[in-house]
Amino acid sequence: MNTYLLLALILSVASCVQGILGFGFGMISMSFAVLLFPIQEAVPLVTGYAVLVNAYLAYRLKESILLGGLGPILLGGLIGVP
């Protein structure tokens, strides 16, 4: 089976899990992508698709996103990042 076709299958399953549960794309896709590609290639591939999946979900669910609660989360994130 073609390597990129198998990667597309892995990313599709990971996208379904992300859409249903709200998390898990990186865990599932990286677990199997490193079996197909070296880690130096797998990380950028999975990261690019993760950004696309999350951007699509944010666009589709933009009415449900509460921006008022985002301030404390961002503040905590900025404090926690060295």
N, C-alpha and C positions, 0 to 999 in steps of 0.2 A: 504494500500500500504506500502511496506517495506520502512523504513526510509532512508536507504542507497540508494535505488533505486530512491527515490524522491530527495535526495541530488545529485545523478548523473544527474538527469534531470535538476536541478537548475544550476549545474556547467556547463552542456552542453550549456544551454541557455546563461549563462554569458560568456562562452568562445566564442560563436558566436558573441556576442555583442563586446567583446574585439577585436576579429579578424576584424570585420567590421569597428568599430569606432576608435579603438586604445586605448580605456579606458572603464571603467565601470565594469570590472570583480568583483572587490571588492565590489562596491556599490550594484550590483544586487545579488551576491552570499551571502553577509553578511545580506542583508535585509531579505532573506528567510531562511538562515541557522540557524539564531537564533530562528526561530519558531520551528525548529526540534531538536536542540541541545542546551544545556546550553552554554553561551558565552565562558566559559573556554574551551570547546571542539570545538566550531565553529571557533574561531579565528585561532588555529593551522591548522585545516582542510583547511580552505579557503586560508590561507597564503601559505601552501604547494602547493596547486593547482595553486595559482596565480604565484608562482615562476616557476612552470612547464610550464604554458601557456606562460608566458613572455619569458622564455628561448627558447621555441619552435618557437615563433614568431621572436625572435632575430636571431635564426639560419636560419629560412626561408628567412628573409629579410636582411641578412648580407651584401649583395651587395649594398643595399640602405642606410646603416648606414654610416653617414659621421663622422669619428672619429676626424677630424680637429675642429669641432665645439663643441666637448665634453669638452675641457679644461675649457672654461669660465663657463660652466654649473657646472662642478665638483668643481671649485673654489668657485662659489657662494654658492653651497651646503655646502661646508666645512666651509665657513664663517658663514652661517646661522644656523649651528648645534652647540649648546652650548657644 
